[in-house]
Amino acid sequence: MSEVTVNVSGISPTTNQEQLHDFFSFCGKIKSIDIKEEGGQKSAVVTFEKHSAANTALMLNGGTLDGATLAVTSDTDHADHHDAQETHHPDTIEQSDKPRAGIAAEYLAKGYKLSDHVLQRAIELDNKHGISNKFLSYMNNLDTSIGQRALGPDQTVSGKVQSTLKEAHTRAKSVDEQKGYSKAAHGYYSKALSSPFGQSVLSFYTNTSKQVRDIHEEALRIREHKVAQPPAAAPPAPEAQSEPSA
C-alpha cells in the first residue's frame, strides 16, 4: 500500500510544525509531518491516513501560510474512494468526508488566505468526485431531525420555503433548549440548518453546483457563528463528529 503523502515547499522560515499541523488538519487526519531545512529552504512531507485527505491538501497548492505561498505536490496519484468499504454512521463524520468547497470555506473562516483559483479548484474537485455518501447521509439525517423539531413530524428543512423556516426558527430553538440539544454540541451544521438560512447551507453542502462567491458566503456564515458563540464555562467533551469548530 502506497504512502499517503504530499510534499510541501515554500514554507516560511518562521513556520513551525504545530502551525503546519493546524493548517493541514483541515484536510483530514494526519499521521506525521517531517520537516526538512536545507540551504535556508524549509520543506515538509505530510503523511495522511486517507488518500482523500491528501487530495484535499493538493487542492491547497498556492495557498498562503505565514505570508509564504506554499507549493503542495505529490509523487503519488491519490484516488478518492469515498469510504466505499467503511461502515456509515449517519451521526458521525470525519474531516476528510466533507466536500472540498466546505473545507475551503472553513479555511477562509479561520483567517487563512486562499485565492479564488484555489477555491475554484475545490469546486472542480467536488464536481469530479462528487460528495461522499457518508457526508450526504449525515446532512440528510440532520435535515430530517431538525425539520421535525422545527416544523413537525415528517417535515424537513429542505422541504419548506425559507419564510416558513424562518418562522419556525424560534420554535426549534425552544425545543433545542428543552431537550438539551444546544448542550449536546451538535456543532455548526445543526445550528446552521435550523437557522433562517438553513436551506442555503443544506444546498451548499449537498450540491456540487456552486460558484466561488458561494464559498465566501459560507465562510462568512461560519465566522459569524463562531463570533456569536458564548464563552465556554468548561472545556468541551470530545465529539464524535467533525464539524467546523465553534
Salt bridges, closest charged atoms under 4 A:
ASP80 OD2 - ARG100 NH1 2.77
ASP80 OD2 - HIS129 ND1 3.88
ASP83 OD2 - HIS88 NE2 3.68
GLU86 OE2 - LYS50 NZ 3.08
GLU94 OE2 - LYS29 NZ 3.98
GLU94 OE1 - LYS50 NZ 3.12
ASP97 OD2 - LYS134 NZ 3.48
GLU106 OE2 - LYS98 NZ 2.75
ASP116 OD1 - HIS216 NE2 3.14
ASP176 OD1 - ARG149 NE 2.69
GLU218 OE1 - ARG221 NE 2.71
